[in-house]
Amino acid sequence: MKIKVVVHDAEEGGFWAEVPAIPGCATQGETMDELIRNLHEAIEGCLAVD
């Protein structure tokens, strides 16, 4: 499954991202690798909620 995410530079350093197709689904990470790992977890968690 492909899901579009929007990645932003965080003011305090690192990155944060949001998933426009899933309201309220967002996460952050100090590196892009950490952000991607966190995105997988956040998306899975948001989709698991009824």
Wavefront OBJ file of the C-alpha trace (Angstrom):
o trace
v 0.000 0.000 0.000
v 1.284 3.464 -0.851
v 0.394 6.370 1.423
v 1.420 9.974 0.792
v 3.136 11.757 3.673
v 4.234 15.366 4.030
v 7.626 15.825 5.700
v 8.603 19.070 7.442
v 11.810 20.307 9.046
v 11.230 20.653 12.786
v 12.208 24.023 14.285
v 14.100 22.320 17.110
v 15.916 19.988 14.691
v 14.983 16.754 13.048
v 11.802 16.210 11.107
v 8.090 15.746 11.576
v 5.570 14.278 9.159
v 1.833 14.092 8.695
v -0.382 11.755 6.694
v -3.060 13.865 4.973
v -5.282 10.841 4.221
v -5.435 9.917 7.933
v -6.489 12.935 10.031
v -4.464 13.239 13.218
v -1.761 10.834 12.043
v 1.618 12.503 12.563
v 5.006 11.689 14.059
v 8.552 12.993 14.384
v 12.150 11.803 14.284
v 15.650 13.144 14.803
v 16.833 11.590 11.507
v 15.025 10.654 8.306
v 15.556 6.952 9.086
v 13.980 7.381 12.534
v 11.118 9.377 11.012
v 10.366 6.608 8.506
v 10.380 3.943 11.238
v 8.066 6.101 13.360
v 5.784 6.716 10.378
v 5.294 2.981 9.882
v 4.299 2.623 13.541
v 2.045 5.698 13.497
v 0.214 4.615 10.337
v -0.295 1.081 11.663
v -1.620 2.505 14.949
v -3.965 4.962 13.262
v -5.384 2.295 10.951
v -5.875 -0.156 13.816
v -8.203 2.239 15.664
v -11.889 1.831 14.835
l 1 2 3 4 5 6 7 8 9 10 11 12 13 14 15 16 17 18 19 20 21 22 23 24 25 26 27 28 29 30 31 32 33 34 35 36 37 38 39 40 41 42 43 44 45 46 47 48 49 50
